[in-house]
Amino acid sequence: MHKNKQAVNKYQSYLFFIKKYSVDYSLSLDHSKYAQGHYSEYSSLIIEAECTFPEKECGNAFKLVFLCNRDIEDSFHVKKEIGRKPIAVGSLTIKMDRRNFLGSIPSGPFWGIHNAIERGSIKLIGLHGDKLRYGKSPIISFSFSEAHDPDEL
């Protein structure tokens, strides 16, 4: 006996309009016993945004934090390691009154993205990942754009 099952979409897209942003940067000598170099660097792009899609989250305020990560850029130039497979580029949390995203950006495009937001060339951020489960979703891709095509969501 064959039952008709509807195809279940296990992915969800989110679209955000940038309201406000800030950038943090610090550089220090790295005296940690686990240091891989002489310096330690930290930079982040913090964005306050309004969700415009999906409809359930429309109008809600989100905090999106993108950390600059030199290791990601380095991994573009090496062969895949056996047994090591990234599962996400970030994580979206929607629990009660908490609505935030934490993810990483390769160091190469980090400052260019910041400058484009500052100029107004980038107004929207798209996140795409698994549907929420227990208030969290691993995000498998994100994009920055000036406009979007609603048919792509």
C-alpha positions as CSV (number, residue, x, y, z in Angstrom):
1,M,0.0,0.0,0.0
2,H,1.5,3.3,-1.1
3,K,0.7,6.5,0.7
4,N,0.8,9.9,-0.9
5,K,3.3,12.0,1.0
6,Q,3.8,15.7,0.3
7,A,7.3,16.7,-0.3
8,V,8.6,18.3,2.9
9,N,11.0,21.2,2.4
10,K,13.6,20.9,5.1
11,Y,15.2,24.2,4.3
12,Q,14.2,27.8,5.1
13,S,15.4,31.2,3.8
14,Y,15.4,34.4,5.7
15,L,15.8,37.9,4.4
16,F,16.9,40.9,6.5
17,F,16.9,44.7,5.8
18,I,19.9,46.4,7.4
19,K,18.9,49.1,9.9
20,K,22.2,49.8,11.7
21,Y,25.7,48.4,11.8
22,S,29.0,48.7,13.6
23,V,32.5,47.2,13.3
24,D,34.9,46.1,16.0
25,Y,38.6,45.5,15.5
26,S,41.5,44.7,17.8
27,L,45.1,43.5,17.4
28,S,47.4,42.2,20.2
29,L,50.4,40.1,20.8
30,D,49.5,36.5,21.3
31,H,51.2,35.0,24.4
32,S,48.8,32.0,24.6
33,K,50.6,28.7,24.9
34,Y,48.4,27.6,21.9
35,A,49.3,30.5,19.7
36,Q,50.0,29.7,16.1
37,G,51.6,33.0,15.4
38,H,52.9,36.2,17.2
39,Y,49.6,38.2,16.9
40,S,46.0,37.7,17.7
41,E,43.4,39.6,15.7
42,Y,39.7,40.0,16.2
43,S,37.2,41.8,14.0
44,S,33.4,41.6,13.8
45,L,30.6,43.2,11.8
46,I,27.5,43.7,14.0
47,I,24.2,44.4,12.2
48,E,20.8,45.3,13.6
49,A,18.3,44.2,11.0
50,E,14.6,43.8,10.4
51,C,13.3,40.5,9.1
52,T,11.3,40.8,5.9
53,F,10.9,37.0,5.1
54,P,9.5,34.6,6.1
55,E,6.1,36.1,6.9
56,K,6.1,34.6,10.5
57,E,9.2,36.7,11.4
58,C,8.4,39.9,9.3
59,G,9.0,43.1,11.3
60,N,11.0,41.3,14.0
61,A,14.4,42.8,15.0
62,F,17.5,40.5,14.7
63,K,21.1,41.0,15.7
64,L,23.4,39.5,13.0
65,V,27.1,39.1,14.0
66,F,29.7,38.2,11.4
67,L,33.2,37.3,12.6
68,C,36.2,37.8,10.4
69,N,37.9,34.4,10.1
70,R,41.3,34.0,8.3
71,D,41.1,30.2,8.6
72,I,38.2,30.1,6.2
73,E,40.1,32.0,3.5
74,D,43.1,29.7,4.0
75,S,40.8,26.6,3.4
76,F,39.9,27.8,-0.1
77,H,43.4,27.0,-1.2
78,V,43.9,23.6,0.3
79,K,42.5,20.2,-0.5
80,K,39.6,18.9,1.5
81,E,40.7,17.1,4.6
82,I,39.3,13.6,4.9
83,G,36.9,13.3,7.8
84,R,36.6,17.1,8.2
85,K,33.5,18.6,6.8
86,P,32.0,21.9,7.9
87,I,28.3,21.7,8.8
88,A,27.5,25.4,8.7
89,V,28.7,28.9,8.1
90,G,26.8,30.1,11.1
91,S,23.8,29.6,13.4
92,L,20.5,31.3,13.6
93,T,18.6,31.4,16.9
94,I,15.0,32.2,17.3
95,K,13.9,31.5,20.9
96,M,11.3,33.5,22.8
97,D,12.7,37.1,22.6
98,R,16.2,36.1,21.3
99,R,16.6,36.5,17.6
100,N,20.2,36.5,16.4
101,F,22.7,35.0,14.0
102,L,26.4,34.3,14.6
103,G,28.6,33.4,11.6
104,S,32.0,33.8,10.0
105,I,33.2,35.7,6.9
106,P,36.5,35.0,5.2
107,S,39.0,37.9,5.9
108,G,39.3,38.8,2.2
109,P,35.8,40.1,1.6
110,F,35.2,41.3,5.2
111,W,36.2,44.9,4.8
112,G,34.7,45.2,1.3
113,I,31.4,44.1,2.7
114,H,31.6,46.6,5.5
115,N,32.5,49.4,3.0
116,A,29.6,48.4,0.7
117,I,27.1,48.6,3.6
118,E,28.6,52.0,4.6
119,R,28.1,53.3,1.0
120,G,24.5,51.9,0.9
121,S,25.4,49.4,-1.9
122,I,24.4,46.5,0.4
123,K,21.0,46.8,2.0
124,L,19.8,43.2,2.4
125,I,21.2,40.0,4.0
126,G,19.9,36.6,3.1
127,L,20.4,33.5,5.2
128,H,19.6,29.9,4.0
129,G,19.7,26.8,6.2
130,D,17.8,24.0,7.8
131,K,14.3,24.7,9.2
132,L,14.4,25.7,12.9
133,R,14.7,22.8,15.4
134,Y,14.5,23.6,19.0
135,G,14.9,27.3,18.1
136,K,18.2,26.9,16.2
137,S,19.1,26.5,12.6
138,P,22.5,25.7,11.1
139,I,22.9,28.2,8.2
140,I,24.6,26.8,5.1
141,S,24.8,30.0,3.1
142,F,24.4,33.7,3.4
143,S,24.5,36.6,0.9
144,F,24.7,40.3,0.9
145,S,22.8,42.3,-1.8
146,E,21.3,45.6,-2.8
147,A,18.0,44.1,-3.9
148,H,16.4,40.6,-4.2
149,D,14.1,38.7,-6.4
150,P,11.1,37.4,-4.3
151,D,10.9,34.3,-6.5
152,E,14.3,33.1,-5.3
153,L,13.2,32.6,-1.7
